[in-house]
């Protein structure tokens, strides 16, 4: 039986598989261009999430979200989620954890 979801929804799946392959093998992409090709399609989405969260240093937060995505992408396929949905979830979790840490840091000062 064909999947009820259009295949284009998971057109980002090969990108996460490539990132996961780099992480599991302990290798790094051959070039920054290789890594860039894996993450570039997610950048507009991640910058939008950072903007909506009102972060001051968007680039640093997006880099941190990408680091989380790369660190955990080996778990993505077992989630059963489309790649883009999974990336959104990881990014949102990063932003929530950041927000939870922020009040604690402000109390210390």
N, CA and C atoms as a LAMMPS dump frame, in Angstrom:
ITEM: TIMESTEP
0
ITEM: NUMBER OF ATOMS
327
ITEM: BOX BOUNDS ff ff ff
-5.0000000000000000e+02 5.0000000000000000e+02
-5.0000000000000000e+02 5.0000000000000000e+02
-5.0000000000000000e+02 5.0000000000000000e+02
ITEM: ATOMS id mol type element x y z
1 1 1 N 0.847 -1.178 0
2 1 2 C 0 0 0
3 1 3 C 0.892 1.241 0
4 2 1 N 0.67 2.19 -0.883
5 2 2 C 1.499 3.385 -0.941
6 2 3 C 1.302 4.251 0.302
7 3 1 N 2.341 4.972 0.635
8 3 2 C 2.295 5.871 1.785
9 3 3 C 1.279 6.979 1.535
10 4 1 N 0.491 7.357 2.56
11 4 2 C -0.467 8.437 2.368
12 4 3 C 0.201 9.803 2.261
13 5 1 N 1.459 9.892 2.681
14 5 2 C 2.183 11.159 2.604
15 5 3 C 2.916 11.257 1.28
16 6 1 N 2.855 12.391 0.626
17 6 2 C 3.608 12.552 -0.621
18 6 3 C 5.098 12.388 -0.361
19 7 1 N 5.795 11.792 -1.294
20 7 2 C 7.224 11.541 -1.103
21 7 3 C 8.028 12.821 -1.002
22 8 1 N 7.542 13.914 -1.547
23 8 2 C 8.297 15.158 -1.491
24 8 3 C 8.416 15.685 -0.066
25 9 1 N 7.501 15.271 0.824
26 9 2 C 7.58 15.716 2.207
27 9 3 C 8.901 15.277 2.819
28 10 1 N 9.373 14.125 2.455
29 10 2 C 10.614 13.637 3.045
30 10 3 C 11.799 13.754 2.092
31 11 1 N 11.766 14.775 1.26
32 11 2 C 12.871 14.976 0.329
33 11 3 C 14.165 15.337 1.057
34 12 1 N 14.071 15.707 2.332
35 12 2 C 15.261 16.034 3.119
36 12 3 C 15.889 14.81 3.779
37 13 1 N 15.254 13.663 3.661
38 13 2 C 15.747 12.453 4.297
39 13 3 C 17.197 12.13 3.92
40 14 1 N 17.581 12.212 2.647
41 14 2 C 18.974 11.903 2.308
42 14 3 C 19.98 12.826 3.013
43 15 1 N 19.573 14.048 3.288
44 15 2 C 20.468 14.985 3.968
45 15 3 C 20.754 14.523 5.392
46 16 1 N 19.696 14.116 6.099
47 16 2 C 19.904 13.632 7.466
48 16 3 C 20.648 12.309 7.48
49 17 1 N 20.387 11.472 6.484
50 17 2 C 21.133 10.213 6.414
51 17 3 C 22.624 10.475 6.22
52 18 1 N 22.955 11.462 5.402
53 18 2 C 24.363 11.809 5.186
54 18 3 C 24.984 12.327 6.478
55 19 1 N 24.262 13.206 7.189
56 19 2 C 24.776 13.712 8.465
57 19 3 C 24.963 12.578 9.466
58 20 1 N 23.995 11.686 9.526
59 20 2 C 24.09 10.55 10.444
60 20 3 C 25.277 9.672 10.081
61 21 1 N 25.492 9.48 8.795
62 21 2 C 26.631 8.673 8.35
63 21 3 C 27.954 9.268 8.79
64 22 1 N 28.056 10.584 8.716
65 22 2 C 29.277 11.242 9.18
66 22 3 C 29.46 11.019 10.676
67 23 1 N 28.384 11.169 11.422
68 23 2 C 28.47 11.039 12.88
69 23 3 C 28.772 9.626 13.329
70 24 1 N 28.107 8.643 12.742
71 24 2 C 28.3 7.262 13.165
72 24 3 C 29.658 6.712 12.768
73 25 1 N 30.178 7.178 11.65
74 25 2 C 31.478 6.674 11.215
75 25 3 C 32.625 7.403 11.891
76 26 1 N 32.298 8.494 12.581
77 26 2 C 33.345 9.268 13.237
78 26 3 C 34.134 10.121 12.262
79 27 1 N 33.673 10.182 11.032
80 27 2 C 34.37 10.988 10.038
81 27 3 C 33.712 12.346 9.928
82 28 1 N 34.431 13.246 9.364
83 28 2 C 33.86 14.569 9.092
84 28 3 C 33.637 14.663 7.593
85 29 1 N 32.739 15.521 7.179
86 29 2 C 32.545 15.684 5.733
87 29 3 C 33.871 16.025 5.063
88 30 1 N 34.032 15.596 3.828
89 30 2 C 35.277 15.839 3.109
90 30 3 C 35.588 17.329 3.002
91 31 1 N 34.571 18.114 2.829
92 31 2 C 34.764 19.555 2.725
93 31 3 C 33.625 20.252 3.454
94 32 1 N 33.826 21.528 3.729
95 32 2 C 32.722 22.284 4.319
96 32 3 C 31.575 22.386 3.322
97 33 1 N 31.877 22.251 2.041
98 33 2 C 30.825 22.26 1.03
99 33 3 C 29.923 21.041 1.216
100 34 1 N 30.51 19.868 1.529
101 34 2 C 29.709 18.665 1.773
102 34 3 C 28.764 18.885 2.948
103 35 1 N 29.284 19.436 4.022
104 35 2 C 28.45 19.715 5.186
105 35 3 C 27.407 20.766 4.848
106 36 1 N 27.809 21.784 4.122
107 36 2 C 26.889 22.846 3.724
108 36 3 C 25.727 22.323 2.905
109 37 1 N 26.001 21.369 2.034
110 37 2 C 24.931 20.793 1.218
111 37 3 C 23.925 20.04 2.079
112 38 1 N 24.392 19.467 3.18
113 38 2 C 23.487 18.734 4.067
114 38 3 C 22.613 19.675 4.895
115 39 1 N 23.152 20.799 5.303
116 39 2 C 22.412 21.676 6.221
117 39 3 C 21.749 22.872 5.545
118 40 1 N 22.204 23.251 4.384
119 40 2 C 21.689 24.453 3.711
120 40 3 C 20.166 24.484 3.588
121 41 1 N 19.506 23.4 3.21
122 41 2 C 18.045 23.462 3.084
123 41 3 C 17.321 23.761 4.399
124 42 1 N 17.966 23.494 5.526
125 42 2 C 17.338 23.726 6.821
126 42 3 C 17.575 25.137 7.359
127 43 1 N 18.521 25.865 6.793
128 43 2 C 18.884 27.173 7.339
129 43 3 C 17.734 28.18 7.383
130 44 1 N 16.957 28.359 6.314
131 44 2 C 15.853 29.329 6.413
132 44 3 C 14.883 28.993 7.548
133 45 1 N 14.592 27.728 7.697
134 45 2 C 13.706 27.281 8.761
135 45 3 C 14.297 27.598 10.138
136 46 1 N 15.561 27.281 10.333
137 46 2 C 16.203 27.505 11.629
138 46 3 C 16.33 28.988 11.95
139 47 1 N 16.639 29.805 10.951
140 47 2 C 16.697 31.25 11.185
141 47 3 C 15.316 31.808 11.534
142 48 1 N 14.282 31.279 10.898
143 48 2 C 12.917 31.71 11.221
144 48 3 C 12.569 31.354 12.667
145 49 1 N 12.913 30.158 13.087
146 49 2 C 12.653 29.763 14.472
147 49 3 C 13.425 30.648 15.451
148 50 1 N 14.677 30.954 15.126
149 50 2 C 15.477 31.836 15.988
150 50 3 C 14.866 33.231 16.056
151 51 1 N 14.399 33.738 14.919
152 51 2 C 13.75 35.051 14.895
153 51 3 C 12.501 35.057 15.768
154 52 1 N 11.69 34.031 15.62
155 52 2 C 10.452 33.955 16.411
156 52 3 C 10.732 33.835 17.904
157 53 1 N 11.857 33.224 18.24
158 53 2 C 12.228 33.091 19.654
159 53 3 C 12.836 34.38 20.189
160 54 1 N 13.142 35.323 19.298
161 54 2 C 13.679 36.611 19.715
162 54 3 C 15.109 36.556 20.222
163 55 1 N 15.899 35.641 19.701
164 55 2 C 17.286 35.537 20.154
165 55 3 C 18.12 36.684 19.592
166 56 1 N 19.074 37.142 20.374
167 56 2 C 19.907 38.269 19.965
168 56 3 C 20.953 37.852 18.926
169 57 1 N 21.613 36.736 19.157
170 57 2 C 22.678 36.28 18.266
171 57 3 C 22.17 35.1 17.439
172 58 1 N 21.434 35.424 16.395
173 58 2 C 20.805 34.394 15.554
174 58 3 C 21.799 33.378 15.022
175 59 1 N 22.927 33.865 14.537
176 59 2 C 23.9 32.959 13.917
177 59 3 C 24.419 31.936 14.927
178 60 1 N 24.698 32.377 16.145
179 60 2 C 25.204 31.458 17.17
180 60 3 C 24.147 30.421 17.55
181 61 1 N 22.905 30.86 17.651
182 61 2 C 21.832 29.943 18.019
183 61 3 C 21.565 28.951 16.891
184 62 1 N 21.563 29.416 15.655
185 62 2 C 21.365 28.497 14.526
186 62 3 C 22.516 27.494 14.465
187 63 1 N 23.731 27.942 14.701
188 63 2 C 24.875 27.018 14.715
189 63 3 C 24.699 25.976 15.815
190 64 1 N 24.208 26.395 16.972
191 64 2 C 23.984 25.456 18.078
192 64 3 C 22.865 24.471 17.745
193 65 1 N 21.807 24.957 17.083
194 65 2 C 20.728 24.057 16.674
195 65 3 C 21.249 23.039 15.664
196 66 1 N 22.068 23.484 14.718
197 66 2 C 22.642 22.557 13.736
198 66 3 C 23.54 21.522 14.403
199 67 1 N 24.246 21.95 15.422
200 67 2 C 25.099 21.01 16.162
201 67 3 C 24.239 19.928 16.814
202 68 1 N 23.103 20.329 17.406
203 68 2 C 22.185 19.353 17.991
204 68 3 C 21.639 18.408 16.925
205 69 1 N 21.248 18.964 15.786
206 69 2 C 20.735 18.133 14.697
207 69 3 C 21.79 17.111 14.286
208 70 1 N 23.021 17.573 14.12
209 70 2 C 24.079 16.665 13.697
210 70 3 C 24.376 15.624 14.777
211 71 1 N 24.323 16.037 16.026
212 71 2 C 24.623 15.116 17.127
213 71 3 C 23.579 14.004 17.239
214 72 1 N 22.32 14.327 16.998
215 72 2 C 21.244 13.377 17.23
216 72 3 C 20.633 12.784 15.964
217 73 1 N 21.115 13.161 14.794
218 73 2 C 20.448 12.715 13.564
219 73 3 C 20.486 11.204 13.37
220 74 1 N 21.381 10.505 14.048
221 74 2 C 21.376 9.042 13.937
222 74 3 C 20.108 8.435 14.548
223 75 1 N 19.387 9.205 15.362
224 75 2 C 18.143 8.738 15.984
225 75 3 C 16.912 9.06 15.145
226 76 1 N 17.078 9.871 14.127
227 76 2 C 15.94 10.371 13.378
228 76 3 C 15.075 9.269 12.761
229 77 1 N 15.66 8.334 12.043
230 77 2 C 14.852 7.355 11.308
231 77 3 C 13.974 6.522 12.235
232 78 1 N 14.466 6.223 13.434
233 78 2 C 13.644 5.429 14.354
234 78 3 C 12.458 6.221 14.891
235 79 1 N 12.472 7.545 14.73
236 79 2 C 11.34 8.356 15.195
237 79 3 C 10.12 8.187 14.293
238 80 1 N 10.341 7.829 13.033
239 80 2 C 9.245 7.684 12.083
240 80 3 C 8.731 9.009 11.536
241 81 1 N 9.365 10.102 11.913
242 81 2 C 8.939 11.423 11.455
243 81 3 C 9.614 11.792 10.138
244 82 1 N 8.952 12.614 9.333
245 82 2 C 9.649 13.163 8.167
246 82 3 C 10.854 13.981 8.65
247 83 1 N 11.889 14.014 7.853
248 83 2 C 13.144 14.663 8.243
249 83 3 C 12.942 16.106 8.697
250 84 1 N 12.216 16.883 7.937
251 84 2 C 12.035 18.306 8.272
252 84 3 C 11.285 18.479 9.592
253 85 1 N 10.29 17.655 9.833
254 85 2 C 9.545 17.717 11.095
255 85 3 C 10.471 17.394 12.259
256 86 1 N 11.316 16.391 12.086
257 86 2 C 12.257 16.013 13.132
258 86 3 C 13.233 17.154 13.415
259 87 1 N 13.741 17.795 12.364
260 87 2 C 14.663 18.924 12.54
261 87 3 C 13.972 20.052 13.31
262 88 1 N 12.724 20.341 12.976
263 88 2 C 11.972 21.371 13.697
264 88 3 C 11.876 21.004 15.179
265 89 1 N 11.592 19.752 15.465
266 89 2 C 11.495 19.311 16.86
267 89 3 C 12.796 19.468 17.612
268 90 1 N 13.902 19.085 16.995
269 90 2 C 15.212 19.231 17.644
270 90 3 C 15.525 20.708 17.879
271 91 1 N 15.228 21.536 16.882
272 91 2 C 15.485 22.974 17.014
273 91 3 C 14.62 23.585 18.114
274 92 1 N 13.346 23.209 18.152
275 92 2 C 12.449 23.723 19.193
276 92 3 C 12.915 23.286 20.577
277 93 1 N 13.356 22.045 20.691
278 93 2 C 13.87 21.563 21.981
279 93 3 C 15.089 22.38 22.406
280 94 1 N 15.958 22.674 21.466
281 94 2 C 17.13 23.485 21.779
282 94 3 C 16.708 24.863 22.296
283 95 1 N 15.755 25.474 21.611
284 95 2 C 15.291 26.802 22.017
285 95 3 C 14.618 26.758 23.389
286 96 1 N 13.844 25.718 23.668
287 96 2 C 13.2 25.587 24.977
288 96 3 C 14.222 25.404 26.082
289 97 1 N 15.222 24.559 25.842
290 97 2 C 16.266 24.357 26.844
291 97 3 C 17.049 25.639 27.079
292 98 1 N 17.285 26.375 26.031
293 98 2 C 17.984 27.657 26.134
294 98 3 C 17.168 28.629 26.972
295 99 1 N 15.87 28.656 26.738
296 99 2 C 14.99 29.554 27.474
297 99 3 C 14.92 29.16 28.95
298 100 1 N 14.92 27.871 29.259
299 100 2 C 14.892 27.422 30.643
300 100 3 C 16.179 27.784 31.382
301 101 1 N 17.305 27.739 30.687
302 101 2 C 18.589 28.082 31.305
303 101 3 C 18.708 29.575 31.549
304 102 1 N 18.089 30.349 30.693
305 102 2 C 18.231 31.793 30.758
306 102 3 C 17.768 32.402 32.074
307 103 1 N 16.575 32.084 32.611
308 103 2 C 16.182 32.661 33.894
309 103 3 C 17.127 32.277 35.032
310 104 1 N 17.649 31.053 35.001
311 104 2 C 18.591 30.641 36.036
312 104 3 C 19.871 31.461 35.978
313 105 1 N 20.338 31.752 34.764
314 105 2 C 21.54 32.572 34.614
315 105 3 C 21.289 34 35.089
316 106 1 N 20.09 34.518 34.843
317 106 2 C 19.77 35.881 35.234
318 106 3 C 19.678 35.989 36.757
319 107 1 N 19.234 34.95 37.446
320 107 2 C 19.142 34.965 38.888
321 107 3 C 20.513 34.984 39.551
322 108 1 N 21.508 34.427 38.893
323 108 2 C 22.856 34.385 39.449
324 108 3 C 23.536 35.723 39.377
325 109 1 N 23.079 36.643 38.513
326 109 2 C 23.745 37.939 38.346
327 109 3 C 23.125 38.994 39.18
